[in-house]
Amino acid sequence: MNRIFLSQKLLCLLLLTAFQARASQNPQFTFSYWNDNFTYQKQLSYLIPPGDDDFMTASWRLEIQVGDSTVHQGGEFYYAIFTNRDEMTRFDMLAGRWFREFQQEQWKIKYGLGALLRGNFGGANIQNAFHEWQGYERLDLEYLPKDRIGLLLYGRIARYVAQWKLANLQMYSSMALRIGAGPSNFRLGLEYETNQAFKDIPVHWLMMVRAGYAYYIQPNQIIEPYFSRGPVLGLLAGLQFVDKFGVYLWMTENQYGLNDPHYGLTLSYRSNSLIPPKLHSIMFP
């Protein structure tokens, strides 16, 4: 009951204090889902690297933001299912974060503040329902013994190192500090972006590529097996329709330092002037 109350309180706080998205502010809604196994993994195993269906096995993220591409802010709610088949343990993660991102000449800066919950939030039921639907065996694991709640602090800075008419290359560095529920992480690397319009139709296509390094800082040994460190690759490609709707597919390799791929789908809507999602946002935490 306490876990349900805490998660509801976190969501209400996020909605009331972070979003503040009145209709006149033209809010943008973005929803993401990712999994370490592609939906048609069995049929396409010869084309797509198989995931282990372990550690960060599935995740959902909802974001509401206001502003424009130069200065925007908002809030995000994140839910993830973690499993460890070797240790026969699991935990779920809930997080809420307010953020602000702005551009100052050649620099892009983002910072945020939020809360993180780690415990049993129904992930086992969701995962086993999906396994039953897909014809996989059940995965019965014990939840980690103690729930945790903690503070989340986030900062990111990026600088353009090359700019062209329809593309740019950025160098970035970010730090996520989690106090009480962990894990913290540090990232750095390069990101390439391009955004171009189709001729004679109101559709844009875009692509983002990231290459960098992620280092997870473990607060204690209990969740240490779930995160590590190493080089990270990411690719996002998508379409934006009439500057209102966006559909994006993306994949990452070694996102959490455990040599596991992840595949994602992101949907965005805004009444006008859609802001493309960024890999550093949808890869949260």
The 8 nearest C-alpha neighbors of each residue, nearest first, counted from 0:
[[1, 3, 2, 4, 5, 6, 120, 7],
 [2, 0, 4, 3, 5, 6, 7, 146],
 [3, 1, 5, 0, 4, 6, 120, 119],
 [4, 2, 0, 6, 1, 5, 7, 120],
 [5, 3, 1, 7, 2, 6, 8, 0],
 [6, 4, 8, 2, 7, 3, 1, 9],
 [5, 7, 9, 3, 8, 4, 2, 10],
 [8, 6, 10, 4, 9, 5, 11, 3],
 [7, 9, 5, 11, 6, 10, 4, 12],
 [8, 10, 6, 12, 7, 11, 5, 13],
 [9, 11, 13, 7, 12, 8, 14, 6],
 [12, 10, 14, 8, 13, 9, 15, 7],
 [13, 11, 9, 15, 10, 14, 16, 8],
 [12, 14, 10, 17, 11, 15, 16, 9],
 [13, 15, 11, 18, 12, 16, 17, 10],
 [16, 14, 12, 13, 11, 17, 19, 18],
 [15, 17, 13, 12, 14, 18, 19, 11],
 [18, 16, 13, 74, 97, 73, 19, 14],
 [17, 19, 73, 20, 74, 14, 16, 63],
 [20, 18, 17, 21, 16, 15, 14, 73],
 [21, 19, 18, 26, 24, 22, 65, 64],
 [20, 22, 23, 24, 19, 26, 25, 18],
 [21, 23, 24, 25, 20, 26, 19, 270],
 [24, 22, 21, 25, 20, 26, 65, 270],
 [25, 23, 22, 21, 26, 65, 20, 66],
 [24, 26, 23, 22, 65, 270, 27, 269],
 [27, 25, 65, 64, 20, 24, 269, 63],
 [26, 28, 269, 64, 63, 268, 65, 29],
 [29, 27, 63, 268, 267, 62, 269, 26],
 [28, 30, 267, 62, 266, 61, 63, 268],
 [29, 31, 61, 266, 265, 60, 62, 267],
 [32, 30, 265, 60, 264, 59, 266, 61],
 [31, 33, 59, 264, 263, 58, 60, 265],
 [34, 32, 263, 262, 58, 57, 264, 261],
 [33, 35, 57, 36, 261, 262, 56, 58],
 [34, 36, 261, 50, 56, 260, 52, 262],
 [37, 35, 50, 34, 52, 49, 40, 38],
 [36, 38, 40, 39, 262, 35, 34, 49],
 [39, 37, 40, 36, 41, 34, 133, 262],
 [40, 38, 42, 37, 41, 43, 44, 36],
 [39, 41, 37, 43, 44, 42, 38, 36],
 [42, 40, 44, 39, 43, 38, 37, 45],
 [41, 43, 39, 40, 44, 45, 46, 38],
 [44, 42, 40, 45, 46, 41, 47, 39],
 [45, 43, 47, 40, 46, 41, 42, 49],
 [44, 46, 43, 47, 48, 42, 41, 40],
 [47, 45, 44, 43, 48, 40, 42, 49],
 [46, 48, 44, 43, 45, 49, 40, 37],
 [49, 47, 44, 50, 46, 260, 45, 40],
 [50, 48, 47, 36, 44, 51, 40, 260],
 [51, 49, 36, 35, 52, 259, 260, 48],
 [50, 52, 53, 49, 259, 35, 36, 54],
 [53, 51, 56, 50, 35, 36, 54, 55],
 [52, 54, 51, 56, 82, 83, 55, 84],
 [53, 55, 82, 81, 83, 225, 56, 52],
 [56, 54, 81, 57, 80, 53, 82, 79],
 [55, 57, 53, 35, 52, 54, 34, 81],
 [58, 56, 34, 80, 33, 79, 55, 35],
 [57, 59, 79, 33, 78, 32, 80, 34],
 [60, 58, 32, 78, 31, 77, 79, 33],
 [61, 59, 77, 31, 76, 30, 78, 32],
 [60, 62, 30, 76, 75, 29, 77, 31],
 [63, 61, 75, 29, 74, 28, 30, 76],
 [64, 62, 28, 27, 73, 74, 18, 75],
 [63, 65, 73, 27, 72, 26, 74, 62],
 [64, 66, 26, 71, 72, 73, 24, 27],
 [67, 65, 71, 70, 72, 64, 68, 24],
 [66, 68, 69, 71, 70, 65, 274, 272],
 [67, 69, 70, 274, 71, 66, 101, 102],
 [70, 68, 67, 102, 101, 71, 66, 100],
 [71, 69, 101, 67, 68, 100, 66, 102],
 [72, 70, 66, 67, 100, 65, 99, 101],
 [73, 71, 99, 64, 98, 65, 100, 66],
 [74, 72, 64, 18, 63, 98, 97, 17],
 [73, 75, 97, 17, 18, 96, 63, 62],
 [74, 76, 62, 96, 61, 95, 63, 77],
 [75, 77, 95, 61, 60, 94, 62, 96],
 [78, 76, 60, 94, 93, 59, 95, 75],
 [77, 79, 93, 59, 92, 58, 60, 94],
 [80, 78, 58, 92, 91, 57, 59, 81],
 [79, 81, 91, 57, 122, 56, 55, 58],
 [80, 82, 55, 54, 90, 89, 56, 91],
 [83, 81, 89, 54, 53, 88, 84, 90],
 [82, 84, 88, 54, 85, 86, 87, 89],
 [83, 85, 87, 86, 82, 53, 88, 140],
 [86, 84, 87, 83, 88, 82, 224, 53],
 [85, 87, 88, 83, 84, 224, 89, 140],
 [88, 86, 84, 140, 85, 83, 141, 89],
 [89, 87, 141, 140, 83, 86, 142, 82],
 [88, 90, 82, 142, 81, 83, 141, 140],
 [91, 89, 118, 81, 142, 119, 143, 80],
 [92, 90, 80, 118, 119, 79, 117, 81],
 [91, 93, 117, 79, 78, 116, 118, 80],
 [94, 92, 78, 116, 77, 115, 117, 79],
 [95, 93, 115, 77, 114, 76, 116, 78],
 [96, 94, 76, 113, 114, 75, 13, 77],
 [95, 97, 113, 75, 112, 74, 98, 111],
 [96, 98, 74, 17, 111, 112, 73, 113],
 [99, 97, 111, 72, 110, 73, 74, 96],
 [98, 100, 72, 109, 110, 71, 111, 73],
 [99, 101, 109, 71, 108, 70, 72, 110],
 [102, 100, 70, 69, 108, 107, 71, 109],
 [101, 103, 107, 69, 106, 108, 104, 70],
 [102, 104, 106, 105, 107, 101, 108, 69],
 [103, 105, 106, 102, 107, 158, 159, 101],
 [106, 104, 159, 158, 103, 107, 102, 160],
 [105, 107, 158, 103, 104, 102, 157, 108],
 [108, 106, 102, 157, 156, 101, 158, 103],
 [107, 109, 156, 101, 100, 155, 102, 106],
 [110, 108, 100, 155, 99, 154, 156, 101],
 [111, 109, 154, 153, 98, 99, 155, 100],
 [110, 112, 98, 153, 97, 152, 99, 96],
 [113, 111, 152, 97, 96, 151, 153, 98],
 [112, 114, 96, 151, 95, 97, 150, 152],
 [115, 113, 150, 151, 95, 94, 149, 96],
 [114, 116, 94, 149, 148, 93, 150, 151],
 [117, 115, 148, 93, 92, 147, 94, 149],
 [116, 118, 92, 147, 146, 91, 148, 180],
 [119, 117, 146, 91, 90, 120, 92, 147],
 [118, 120, 91, 121, 90, 142, 122, 117],
 [119, 121, 122, 91, 118, 2, 92, 3],
 [122, 120, 124, 123, 119, 125, 91, 126],
 [121, 123, 125, 124, 80, 120, 91, 126],
 [122, 124, 126, 125, 121, 127, 139, 138],
 [125, 123, 127, 122, 121, 126, 128, 129],
 [126, 124, 122, 128, 123, 127, 129, 121],
 [125, 127, 129, 123, 128, 124, 122, 130],
 [126, 128, 130, 129, 124, 137, 125, 131],
 [129, 127, 131, 125, 130, 126, 124, 132],
 [128, 130, 132, 126, 127, 131, 133, 125],
 [131, 129, 135, 127, 133, 132, 128, 134],
 [130, 132, 134, 128, 129, 133, 135, 127],
 [133, 131, 129, 130, 134, 128, 135, 127],
 [134, 132, 130, 131, 135, 129, 128, 38],
 [133, 135, 131, 132, 130, 136, 129, 137],
 [136, 134, 130, 133, 131, 137, 132, 129],
 [135, 137, 130, 138, 134, 131, 127, 133],
 [138, 136, 127, 139, 130, 135, 131, 126],
 [137, 139, 140, 127, 136, 123, 126, 130],
 [138, 140, 137, 141, 123, 87, 127, 88],
 [141, 139, 88, 87, 89, 138, 142, 84],
 [142, 140, 88, 89, 87, 143, 139, 144],
 [141, 143, 89, 90, 88, 144, 140, 119],
 [142, 144, 145, 90, 89, 88, 141, 118],
 [145, 143, 142, 146, 141, 118, 90, 88],
 [146, 144, 143, 147, 118, 142, 117, 119],
 [147, 145, 118, 117, 144, 148, 119, 116],
 [146, 148, 117, 180, 116, 145, 118, 149],
 [149, 147, 116, 115, 180, 179, 117, 146],
 [148, 150, 179, 180, 115, 178, 114, 116],
 [149, 151, 114, 178, 177, 113, 115, 179],
 [150, 152, 177, 113, 114, 112, 176, 115],
 [153, 151, 112, 176, 175, 111, 177, 113],
 [152, 154, 175, 111, 110, 174, 176, 112],
 [155, 153, 110, 174, 173, 109, 111, 175],
 [156, 154, 173, 109, 108, 172, 110, 174],
 [155, 157, 108, 172, 107, 171, 173, 109],
 [158, 156, 171, 107, 170, 106, 169, 172],
 [157, 159, 106, 169, 170, 105, 107, 160],
 [158, 160, 169, 105, 161, 168, 170, 106],
 [159, 161, 169, 168, 158, 170, 162, 167],
 [162, 160, 168, 159, 167, 163, 169, 166],
 [163, 161, 167, 166, 168, 159, 164, 160],
 [162, 164, 166, 165, 167, 161, 168, 193],
 [163, 165, 166, 162, 167, 193, 194, 195],
 [166, 164, 163, 193, 194, 195, 167, 162],
 [167, 165, 193, 163, 192, 164, 162, 194],
 [166, 168, 162, 192, 161, 163, 191, 169],
 [167, 169, 191, 161, 190, 160, 159, 162],
 [170, 168, 159, 190, 158, 160, 189, 157],
 [169, 171, 189, 158, 157, 188, 159, 190],
 [172, 170, 157, 187, 188, 156, 189, 169],
 [171, 173, 187, 156, 186, 155, 157, 188],
 [174, 172, 155, 186, 154, 185, 156, 187],
 [173, 175, 185, 154, 184, 153, 176, 155],
 [176, 174, 153, 184, 183, 152, 177, 185],
 [177, 175, 183, 152, 151, 153, 174, 178],
 [178, 176, 151, 181, 183, 150, 182, 180],
 [177, 179, 150, 149, 180, 181, 176, 151],
 [178, 180, 149, 181, 148, 177, 150, 147],
 [179, 181, 149, 147, 148, 178, 177, 117],
 [182, 180, 177, 183, 218, 179, 178, 217],
 [181, 183, 217, 177, 216, 218, 184, 215],
 [182, 184, 176, 177, 216, 175, 181, 215],
 [185, 183, 215, 175, 214, 216, 174, 182],
 [184, 186, 174, 214, 173, 213, 215, 175],
 [187, 185, 213, 173, 172, 212, 214, 174],
 [188, 186, 172, 171, 211, 212, 173, 213],
 [211, 187, 189, 171, 210, 170, 212, 172],
 [188, 190, 170, 210, 169, 209, 171, 211],
 [191, 189, 209, 169, 208, 168, 170, 210],
 [190, 192, 168, 208, 207, 167, 169, 209],
 [193, 191, 207, 166, 167, 206, 168, 190],
 [192, 194, 166, 206, 205, 165, 207, 195],
 [193, 195, 205, 204, 165, 166, 206, 203],
 [196, 194, 203, 204, 205, 165, 193, 197],
 [197, 195, 203, 202, 204, 198, 194, 201],
 [196, 198, 202, 200, 203, 199, 195, 201],
 [197, 199, 200, 196, 201, 202, 203, 195],
 [200, 198, 197, 201, 202, 196, 203, 241],
 [199, 201, 202, 198, 197, 196, 241, 203],
 [202, 200, 241, 240, 203, 199, 197, 196],
 [201, 203, 240, 239, 200, 197, 196, 241],
 [204, 202, 196, 239, 195, 238, 197, 205],
 [203, 205, 238, 195, 237, 194, 196, 239],
 [204, 206, 194, 237, 193, 236, 195, 238],
 [205, 207, 236, 193, 235, 192, 237, 194],
 [206, 208, 192, 235, 191, 234, 236, 193],
 [209, 207, 234, 191, 190, 233, 235, 192],
 [208, 210, 190, 233, 232, 189, 234, 191],
 [211, 209, 232, 189, 188, 231, 190, 233],
 [188, 210, 212, 231, 187, 230, 189, 209],
 [211, 213, 230, 231, 187, 229, 186, 188],
 [214, 212, 186, 228, 229, 185, 230, 231],
 [213, 215, 228, 185, 184, 186, 216, 229],
 [216, 214, 184, 227, 228, 183, 217, 226],
 [217, 215, 183, 184, 182, 214, 218, 185],
 [216, 218, 182, 219, 223, 215, 183, 181],
 [219, 217, 181, 182, 216, 220, 183, 180],
 [220, 218, 217, 221, 223, 222, 181, 182],
 [219, 221, 223, 222, 217, 218, 224, 225],
 [220, 222, 219, 223, 224, 143, 218, 217],
 [223, 221, 220, 224, 225, 219, 226, 217],
 [222, 224, 220, 225, 221, 217, 226, 219],
 [225, 223, 222, 226, 227, 221, 83, 220],
 [226, 224, 54, 223, 222, 227, 83, 55],
 [227, 225, 255, 224, 223, 256, 215, 257],
 [226, 228, 256, 215, 257, 255, 214, 225],
 [229, 227, 256, 214, 213, 215, 255, 226],
 [228, 230, 256, 212, 213, 231, 214, 253],
 [231, 229, 212, 211, 213, 253, 232, 228],
 [232, 230, 211, 253, 212, 254, 252, 210],
 [233, 231, 210, 252, 251, 209, 211, 230],
 [232, 234, 251, 209, 208, 250, 252, 210],
 [233, 235, 208, 249, 250, 207, 251, 209],
 [236, 234, 249, 207, 206, 248, 208, 250],
 [237, 235, 206, 248, 247, 205, 249, 207],
 [236, 238, 247, 246, 205, 204, 248, 206],
 [237, 239, 204, 246, 203, 245, 205, 247],
 [240, 238, 245, 203, 244, 202, 242, 204],
 [239, 241, 202, 244, 242, 243, 201, 245],
 [242, 240, 201, 243, 202, 239, 244, 203],
 [241, 243, 273, 240, 272, 271, 239, 244],
 [244, 242, 269, 271, 241, 270, 268, 273],
 [245, 243, 268, 240, 239, 267, 242, 269],
 [244, 246, 239, 267, 266, 238, 240, 268],
 [247, 245, 266, 238, 237, 265, 239, 267],
 [246, 248, 237, 265, 236, 264, 238, 266],
 [249, 247, 264, 236, 263, 235, 237, 265],
 [248, 250, 235, 263, 234, 262, 236, 264],
 [249, 251, 262, 261, 234, 233, 263, 235],
 [252, 250, 233, 261, 232, 260, 254, 234],
 [251, 253, 260, 232, 254, 231, 259, 233],
 [252, 254, 258, 256, 259, 231, 255, 257],
 [253, 255, 252, 231, 256, 251, 259, 260],
 [256, 254, 226, 253, 257, 227, 228, 213],
 [255, 257, 228, 227, 253, 229, 254, 258],
 [256, 258, 259, 253, 255, 227, 226, 228],
 [259, 257, 253, 256, 252, 260, 254, 255],
 [258, 260, 253, 257, 50, 252, 261, 51],
 [261, 259, 252, 251, 35, 50, 253, 258],
 [262, 260, 35, 251, 34, 250, 33, 252],
 [263, 261, 250, 33, 34, 249, 37, 35],
 [262, 264, 33, 249, 32, 248, 250, 34],
 [263, 265, 248, 32, 31, 247, 33, 249],
 [266, 264, 31, 247, 30, 246, 248, 32],
 [267, 265, 246, 30, 245, 29, 31, 247],
 [268, 266, 29, 245, 28, 244, 30, 246],
 [267, 269, 244, 28, 243, 27, 245, 29],
 [270, 268, 27, 243, 271, 273, 26, 28],
 [269, 271, 243, 25, 268, 272, 273, 27],
 [272, 270, 269, 243, 273, 242, 25, 241],
 [273, 271, 242, 274, 243, 269, 270, 67],
 [272, 274, 242, 269, 243, 271, 275, 268],
 [273, 275, 68, 272, 276, 67, 27, 269],
 [276, 274, 273, 277, 245, 267, 239, 205],
 [277, 275, 274, 278, 280, 281, 29, 267],
 [278, 276, 280, 279, 281, 275, 207, 282],
 [277, 279, 280, 281, 282, 276, 235, 233],
 [278, 280, 282, 277, 281, 283, 276, 284],
 [281, 279, 277, 278, 282, 283, 276, 284],
 [280, 282, 278, 283, 279, 277, 31, 276],
 [281, 283, 279, 280, 278, 284, 254, 277],
 [284, 282, 281, 280, 279, 77, 60, 278],
 [283, 282, 175, 280, 77, 281, 184, 94]]
